[in-house]
Amino acid sequence: MNSDDIIDIRGRIRAHGARQLTLARLAAPTDWESELRMALQEQRVRPSIFAQGSDLRLFAESFAIFFTAAMLFLL
């Protein structure tokens, strides 16, 4: 390959983007708006107080560890 040769890949990139868009459209459900609304509504549901990522659960676990360590130290 010559160093003076310039490779223009813009057309290939556009074609690849068009193929990706077509595949995305084919993979999308026919009623994608209601699917999206339902997914957003499920995410907005308020988790319980002791859910996995809850601040109260983190505090309770940290306090339990601290309390156990303090009792072992005092014994």
CORQUIBEL-V321638 format. One line per field, one symbol per residue. ss: DSSP state (@ for helix, = for strand, . for the rest). psi: psi as a letter, one per 20 degrees, with the letter a starting at -180 (. if undefined). A space follows every 50 residues. Layout:
ss->???
psi->???
This chain:
ss->.........@@@@@@@@@@@@@@@@@@....@@@@@@@@@@@@@...... ....@@@@@@@@@@@@@@@@@@@@.
psi->pqiipppojhghggggggggggghhhiqqhmhghggggghhhhipprrhk rgjqhhgggggggggggggghhgh.
